[in-house]
Amino acid sequence: MGTDNTRSHVRIHYPSTRRPRLVLPAGAHEVLDLSAEGLLVTVPESAAKPTLGSRVEGTLELPTAGPLAIRARVVWVDGDRVGLH
């Protein structure tokens, strides 16, 4: 029996020179990809990671649009990457 890894929404992957930023009270983080339901952000190895299941609030700064208020839940943490939904 196989695993279904299809996604509900298309993900937009950003090159390193055009990445949006997620600005949180604890600092700003590069957005590696985003979809209608979530974000993948980087958090430096030396920085404190958010707790799995916790809620975060901040501002998404897109290079082609104005800032957007974001509220999300931490759905996974792996090294320097954090998945938000």
Residue pairs with C-beta under 8 A, 6 or more apart in sequence:
7 35
8 35
8 37
9 35
9 36
9 37
10 35
10 36
11 33
11 34
11 35
12 33
12 34
12 35
13 32
13 33
14 20
14 31
14 32
14 33
16 30
18 63
19 30
19 31
19 32
20 30
20 31
20 34
20 60
20 61
20 62
20 63
21 28
21 29
21 30
21 31
21 60
21 61
22 28
22 29
22 30
22 31
22 39
22 41
22 58
22 59
22 60
22 61
22 70
22 84
23 29
23 58
23 59
23 60
23 61
24 56
24 57
24 58
25 58
26 47
26 48
27 47
29 41
29 42
29 43
29 82
30 41
30 42
31 39
31 40
31 41
31 60
32 40
32 41
32 42
32 81
33 39
33 40
34 40
34 60
37 85
38 72
38 75
38 83
38 84
38 85
39 60
39 70
39 72
39 83
39 84
40 81
40 82
40 83
40 84
41 81
41 82
41 84
42 80
42 81
42 82
43 49
43 50
43 80
43 81
43 82
44 80
45 79
45 80
49 77
49 82
50 56
50 74
50 77
50 82
51 74
52 74
52 75
52 76
52 77
53 73
53 74
54 73
54 74
55 71
55 72
55 73
55 74
56 70
56 71
56 72
56 73
56 74
56 84
57 69
57 70
57 71
58 69
58 70
59 67
59 68
59 69
59 70
60 67
60 68
60 69
60 70
61 67
62 68
70 84
72 84
72 85
73 84
73 85
74 82
74 83
74 84
75 83
75 84
75 85
76 82
76 83
77 83
